[in-house]
Amino acid sequence: MTGLQAEATYKSKSIREPCDYMIYPVDPAPSKDTRDLSFKPVVNDAPLRLTEEQIKGYNEQGYVMPLSAYTPAEADQNRAYFDDMLERVQRERSDLDAYAINGFQSDCAGLYDITMNPIILDHVQDILGPNFLSWGTHFFCKLAGDPRNVAWHQDASYWPFTPSRTVTVWLAIDDTDRENSAMKFLPGTHNKGLLKWRETDGTKSVLGQEIEGTEQMGEPVYDELKAGEFSLHADMLAHGSDQNTSDRRRCGLTIRYCTPDVRALNPRWTKGAILCRGVDESGHWTHNPRPPGENIHAMVKAIGGN
């Protein structure tokens, strides 16, 4: 895959924050073809939250779930926060769909606070070590009856980063199960390098590419979570989700964390970063402070390049 891979056909692109589903041209060198997409096993003799068995599972399977960060009452508050944010965004731009809120953790105090939740950060620290940052967030809100799937893919294949050291938190905003399109993993695929993929037509899938031969890669595991729970998965783990044929919405917030030694081959991807714990002496990443409020107007102006 080259840095000039065409952007996926996706409605909610942002000029300020990188959309998970787009590939920007990588210029200057090194090109995307030189990225280190290997998996680095976790070595941690004194974890804060994860058990030895959970760390072993992450190394062998590429994910850990379920984990808990919020009480049911707090999960209700997270859902109300998202519902209000989406309503305000769509009030200003009625053409934007439920996937539109991509990034903006450095513009919205509530989103910043979720990103910095200490329970979540403890779990991430057990994977990444004491120094790490968050470079992006994205609400994946799949409405009831949404006919699109999310094809099998590896996140790091889309991202202009090297090495591939991002861990994703998938925080359930709504209860999620197989019926309403829970995310699904192919265990162990995080340690197989870049898997062969083909382009999709973009009409039935949110993504523009799909991994080939997944039927030979074992049985999927479904990331079924109650609101307020979360999972962790490695950026090279093959995952996706089915159509939501239920009458229930399925919303989750992805939060992307990485170590400061990771380099973005396109500087645009460094601008929304938040230093979560420890130090970053690289000078590569922006360190955004907590915003004073919810800058919805700036978000709407950025989404779609308006």
VOPA-970034 format. One record per residue (C-alpha): residue number from 1; x, y, z. Coordinates in steps of 0.5 Angstrom, whole numbers, plus 500, padded with zeros to 3 digits. Each point is the difference from the previous one (the first is absolute). Example, Ala and Ser with C-alpha at 12.3 -4.5 7.8 and 13.67 -1.06 7.14 Angstrom:
2
(1,(525,491,516)) (2,(502,507,498)) 
***
This chain:
306
(1,(500,500,500)) (2,(503,507,498)) (3,(499,507,503)) (4,(495,502,494)) (5,(495,494,502)) (6,(493,503,498)) (7,(496,503,506)) (8,(494,495,502)) (9,(493,503,498)) (10,(498,502,506)) (11,(495,506,502)) (12,(504,503,506)) (13,(507,502,498)) (14,(503,506,505)) (15,(506,504,497)) (16,(502,501,508)) (17,(500,493,502)) (18,(502,494,496)) (19,(494,496,498)) (20,(501,492,502)) (21,(498,499,493)) (22,(505,504,496)) (23,(507,499,498)) (24,(503,507,499)) (25,(506,500,495)) (26,(507,499,504)) (27,(505,506,497)) (28,(506,500,501)) (29,(503,493,501)) (30,(500,496,504)) (31,(494,497,496)) (32,(494,496,503)) (33,(504,493,497)) (34,(505,501,505)) (35,(496,500,506)) (36,(501,495,506)) (37,(494,496,501)) (38,(503,495,505)) (39,(496,498,506)) (40,(505,502,506)) (41,(497,495,506)) (42,(499,503,507)) (43,(505,499,506)) (44,(497,503,506)) (45,(502,497,507)) (46,(496,505,504)) (47,(494,501,497)) (48,(495,505,503)) (49,(493,497,497)) (50,(501,494,496)) (51,(502,493,502)) (52,(505,496,498)) (53,(495,496,496)) (54,(497,506,497)) (55,(507,502,497)) (56,(502,494,498)) (57,(493,500,496)) (58,(501,506,497)) (59,(507,498,497)) (60,(497,493,498)) (61,(493,503,497)) (62,(501,507,499)) (63,(495,502,505)) (64,(497,501,507)) (65,(493,500,502)) (66,(495,502,503)) (67,(503,505,505)) (68,(496,505,504)) (69,(501,508,500)) (70,(493,503,502)) (71,(495,498,505)) (72,(493,499,496)) (73,(498,507,503)) (74,(506,503,497)) (75,(499,496,493)) (76,(493,504,500)) (77,(504,506,500)) (78,(505,498,495)) (79,(494,498,495)) (80,(496,507,502)) (81,(507,504,498)) (82,(500,496,494)) (83,(493,501,498)) (84,(500,508,501)) (85,(507,500,496)) (86,(497,497,494)) (87,(493,504,501)) (88,(504,506,500)) (89,(505,498,494)) (90,(494,498,496)) (91,(496,506,501)) (92,(506,504,497)) (93,(501,495,494)) (94,(494,496,499)) (95,(504,496,495)) (96,(504,497,505)) (97,(499,493,502)) (98,(501,496,507)) (99,(507,499,498)) (100,(502,507,499)) (101,(504,501,507)) (102,(507,498,498)) (103,(505,504,505)) (104,(499,506,503)) (105,(502,497,507)) (106,(505,507,501)) (107,(493,504,498)) (108,(495,497,505)) (109,(501,500,507)) (110,(496,494,501)) (111,(503,496,495)) (112,(507,502,503)) (113,(498,497,507)) (114,(498,494,497)) (115,(506,499,496)) (116,(504,501,507)) (117,(496,496,504)) (118,(505,497,506)) (119,(497,493,500)) (120,(500,500,492)) (121,(507,503,500)) (122,(503,495,505)) (123,(498,494,496)) (124,(503,503,494)) (125,(506,501,504)) (126,(501,493,501)) (127,(500,499,493)) (128,(504,506,498)) (129,(505,502,506)) (130,(500,506,504)) (131,(501,505,494)) (132,(494,501,495)) (133,(495,504,496)) (134,(494,500,497)) (135,(500,502,493)) (136,(492,499,498)) (137,(493,499,501)) (138,(494,498,496)) (139,(493,498,502)) (140,(497,494,496)) (141,(493,501,501)) (142,(496,494,495)) (143,(493,502,500)) (144,(495,495,501)) (145,(499,497,493)) (146,(506,502,497)) (147,(501,496,494)) (148,(508,501,500)) (149,(505,495,503)) (150,(507,502,502)) (151,(504,495,496)) (152,(506,496,503)) (153,(506,505,500)) (154,(506,502,504)) (155,(500,507,503)) (156,(508,501,499)) (157,(499,498,492)) (158,(496,507,500)) (159,(505,504,504)) (160,(506,504,498)) (161,(504,498,507)) (162,(506,496,501)) (163,(501,496,504)) (164,(493,497,501)) (165,(500,501,507)) (166,(493,503,501)) (167,(495,496,505)) (168,(492,502,499)) (169,(495,500,506)) (170,(493,499,497)) (171,(496,503,505)) (172,(492,498,500)) (173,(496,506,500)) (174,(494,495,499)) (175,(499,493,502)) (176,(503,496,494)) (177,(499,492,498)) (178,(500,496,494)) (179,(493,502,499)) (180,(501,508,499)) (181,(507,499,497)) (182,(505,499,505)) (183,(507,501,497)) (184,(504,493,499)) (185,(507,498,500)) (186,(504,494,496)) (187,(504,498,506)) (188,(508,500,499)) (189,(500,504,493)) (190,(504,505,503)) (191,(506,496,500)) (192,(500,499,493)) (193,(502,506,496)) (194,(496,504,495)) (195,(495,495,498)) (196,(498,500,492)) (197,(494,504,499)) (198,(495,502,494)) (199,(496,507,498)) (200,(493,500,502)) (201,(495,504,496)) (202,(498,504,506)) (203,(492,499,499)) (204,(499,494,505)) (205,(506,501,505)) (206,(503,507,503)) (207,(507,498,498)) (208,(503,500,494)) (209,(504,494,501)) (210,(499,493,502)) (211,(505,494,503)) (212,(500,494,495)) (213,(499,493,503)) (214,(498,502,507)) (215,(496,493,499)) (216,(506,497,501)) (217,(502,504,506)) (218,(496,496,506)) (219,(494,502,503)) (220,(498,507,502)) (221,(499,503,507)) (222,(495,505,501)) (223,(502,506,505)) (224,(493,500,504)) (225,(500,505,505)) (226,(495,504,505)) (227,(500,508,499)) (228,(506,502,504)) (229,(504,494,499)) (230,(506,500,495)) (231,(505,496,496)) (232,(507,500,498)) (233,(503,498,493)) (234,(506,500,496)) (235,(501,505,494)) (236,(501,494,496)) (237,(495,495,502)) (238,(495,499,495)) (239,(493,502,502)) (240,(493,502,497)) (241,(493,500,501)) (242,(493,498,497)) (243,(494,504,498)) (244,(496,502,505)) (245,(493,496,499)) (246,(497,502,507)) (247,(496,505,502)) (248,(505,503,505)) (249,(506,505,499)) (250,(507,498,501)) (251,(505,505,502)) (252,(507,500,502)) (253,(506,505,501)) (254,(507,498,497)) (255,(506,503,504)) (256,(506,499,497)) (257,(507,500,504)) (258,(507,499,498)) (259,(507,501,503)) (260,(504,506,498)) (261,(505,497,496)) (262,(494,498,495)) (263,(501,505,494)) (264,(495,503,495)) (265,(502,500,493)) (266,(495,505,499)) (267,(501,506,505)) (268,(492,501,500)) (269,(499,494,504)) (270,(504,503,506)) (271,(496,506,501)) (272,(494,498,505)) (273,(505,496,504)) (274,(499,500,508)) (275,(506,498,504)) (276,(496,495,505)) (277,(506,498,505)) (278,(507,500,501)) (279,(505,504,495)) (280,(501,502,493)) (281,(506,503,498)) (282,(500,498,492)) (283,(497,507,498)) (284,(496,496,495)) (285,(493,500,503)) (286,(496,506,502)) (287,(498,500,508)) (288,(493,503,500)) (289,(497,503,507)) (290,(493,499,502)) (291,(495,504,496)) (292,(496,505,504)) (293,(494,497,497)) (294,(496,497,494)) (295,(502,503,494)) (296,(495,497,496)) (297,(500,506,494)) (298,(507,499,499)) (299,(499,492,499)) (300,(494,501,495)) (301,(505,505,496)) (302,(505,495,500)) (303,(496,494,498)) (304,(500,499,493)) (305,(505,506,498)) (306,(495,505,501)) 
***
